[in-house]
Each structure stands twice: as structure tokens, then as C-alpha cells.
Amino acid sequence: MDENGRNIYCNARRAAGLTQARWAEILGVSESAVRKYESGEILPEDDIVLSMADFSGMQILGTWHLRRKSYVAAQVIPEVQRLPLAQAVVQLLAAIQDFDEKHHGDALLRIAADGRVDPEEEPRFKAIVRDLHPLIQAAMQIDYCER
């Protein structure tokens, strides 16, 4: 399901403006397979998802698919929404401002100056990395925004 509670594979087909039959033909799979993807009965193979993303223009589909397919991916890839461009930009700028207000940029420069993270720098470094996550998420939303 996407952030709106709909099947992500169905959303890709609808974004392409195609019927299940035509979608199946384009993807080189059976119409039954498309129905199973859209019902959540089975997950499509990665190469099929790449084709779906290309044909639909929904590159975010790859990210959504990986998070659903793999527990590991769900832990390391941020949850990304498909937002309108203006909203995605505002969220990125807000994340940059939040990061900057914590003075992490200066601290990160001081930590990195000698090319290593010393034991006494480790707690601050971990906090900086943790606070980078919203910035990474916001940057990805720019990449996948509605254009």
C-alpha cells in the first residue's frame, strides 16, 4: 500500500492510464499476474517493478517496492512520499534549517578535520548522523516529487 492506502502497483498502472490487460501486455506478464500484484497476493519481480516505474513515470515505485519486499531495506531506506514539488522543496529547506540550527555543520567539520572519528567524538557523530536522516528523506522526496 502507498501512503494513501492504495496498492502501489495499481497506482503505477493507473498513472500510466492503462487497463490491466494492456499493462500485462506491456510488462510481458499475464493479466492474472497483474491482478495478483494489485491484490497483494504476490510481489512482482524486481525487473517487472523497474518496467512499471519506467512506463508509469513513478520512479518512487522502486523505493516503495524494496521497502515492502525486504525487512533490511525497510530499515535502511527512508519512507518516502510522493509529494507536489513545492511541498517537497519546503520540507527539504525546513530539514536543512533544522540541521543547521543544531550547529551540526560546524561540528561535523571539526570531527572530520583529522579524517577519523575519535572515541570522544563518537556520541556527537552518532547524533549528527541520526539528525541527517530527515534531510536524506526530504532530499529523496525532491527526487520523486510530482512534477
N, C-alpha and C positions, 0 to 999 in steps of 0.2 A: 504494500500500500504506500502511496505517496503521502505528503503532509496533509492532503485533503481527504484521506481515507479511501482513495480510489486505487485500483490496480495500476501499477506503473507501466506495465506492458500494454495495457488497454489505452492508457493515456498517450503512449507513443504512437499507437496505430491511429488514434483519433486526431492527434496533432498532424499526422500525415494525411488525414482526410480520406482514409481508405476503409473498405469493408474487410471483414475477417478473411473472406475468400481472396481478395486482391492482395492483402497483406501477406497471406500464406504464400501466394504465388511469388511475390517479390522476394520474400525471405527464403524461398526454396524449402518450405516445410508444408506439412498437411494443415488443412483448416482445423482439423481436430487438435493438432498441436497448439495452434494459436488459441483455441478455446481453452485448452488446459493451462496455457501460460496466463491467460486473462482471468481464469477462475482461481488461480493459485494452486492448482493441483500439481503442477510441475514447474521447475525453473528452466528457462531456456539456456542453451549452451552459450558460453561467452561470445563466440563468433556471431551467433544469432543476435545477441544483445548489441554488439557493435554495429551490425547491419541495421537494427531497429533505430539506434541512435543516429546513424548517418541519414537514413531515409526520412526520419521524423524531424531531424534538426534538434532533437533533445539530447544533447551530449551529456547532460546530467544523469541520464538513464544508466550509464555505465557505473557511476558512483553509487546510485541507489541500488543497482543490482548487486554490486560487490558487497555492500553492507548487509544485504539480505542473504547472500549466498554463504558468507564466511563470518564466523564469530570473530576471528582475528581482524578481518577488515572492519567489522563493526566497531572494534575497539580502537583502531588507529586512524580510520578515515572519519572526519567530522561529518555530522548530519548536516546536509546542505539543502537549502530550499531553493526553488526556482522563483526568484523574485523579479519584480519590474526593475529595470536598470536604475532608476532614481533611488528606489529603496535600497538596493544593493550598494550603491555608492555611499549613501548616507550611513549605512551600517558599517561599511569599511572605514570611513572617516571617523566615526564615533569610536570604533575599536582602536584605531591609531591614536586618537586623542586619549583614550583611557590608558593605553600602554604608556604613552608619553608622560601622562600625569603621575604615573608611578615611578618616574625617573629611571625606567629600565634601560633606556638607550644609553645613558651615561654609564650606568653600572655594567652593562654588557660590554661596552668598550673597555672599561677598566679590567674586567675579568679576562677578556680576550687578548689584551695587550701583550701578554707574555706567551700566548699560544697554547695555554693549558688552563684547566680549572683546578686551582689548588683546593685542598681539603677545607680550608676556612671559607672559600668562595662557593663551595658546593650548594649550601642551602639557598643562597641568593640566586645562583644559577638555575636551580630547580624551580624556584618561584618565577623567574623570568620566563623560562620555557613554558611553564603552566599558563602564564598570562599571555603568551604568544598564541595559544590555541584559538581564542576568539578572533584574533586577527587573521589567522590562517583560514578559518571558517568563512570569515567575511570576504577574504580575497577570492576564495573558491566560488562564492555566490556571485561575484562580479563575472567570473569566467562563464558561469552557467545561467546568467540572468536572461530574462525575457527581453529580446531586442525588438 
